[in-house]
Amino acid sequence: QVQLVESGGGLVQPGGSLRLSCAASGSIGTIDNMRWYRQAPGKEREWVATITRVAATGYAGSVKGRFTISRDNTRNTVYLQMNSLKAEDTAVYYCNADWFGGLNAWGKGTLVTVSS
């Protein structure tokens, strides 16, 4: 059984920064792609960013240039550095990961609120 646990959410003013972390634990093998999604109040969950095991990255247009995804394979952890935050970035942020062999798992989310 595997578990993904997000941390780092909170309240931040517009223009501020936050760094989210997501750590994988349990009887895990090798993690392939890791992703961040978010779900704003009243909206569907949307993809934010992906990082492959060899650190190739991709971003949604709404966050490109402001957010940076990275990972530490030795710690089975993915990060999301969020800069120049806007009110529309307010959401619950979820971590998602694929393992070689086909397993996929989600974290329970961490709330990010951007407000003055």
Residue, then its C-alpha position, 0 to 999 in steps of 0.5 A: q500500500v502506498q500513501l501520498v501526503e501533501s504539505g505546505g498549504g496555507l494563507v498567502q497574500p496576492g503576489g506572495s509565494l508558497r512551496l508545496s511538498c508531497a511525499a510518497s511512503g509505503s511499500i513502494g517501487t519506483i515512481d514514474n511521473m508525478r503531478w500536481y492538480r488543483q480544485a477550486p471551489g465550485k470547479e472541476r479538478e484541473w491539472v497543474a504540472t507534471i514531472t517525469r522521473v528524469a525531470a522533464t516538466g510540463y505546465a498548465g498555461s495558467v501557471k507557466g512562468r509562475f510555478t515550478i515543479s521539481r522532485d527528489n527521487t531519493r526522498n520520493t518527494v515532489y515539490l511545487q514552488m508557487n510564485s506571484l500567486k493570484a486569487e484565482d490560484t486559491a484551491v485544494y492542491y493534490c499530488n498524484a503519482d504513477w509507479f512503474g507497474g501501473l499503480n496510480a495514487w492520489g494524496k488527500g490535498t492541501l488548501v492554498t488560499v490567496s487573499s489579502 
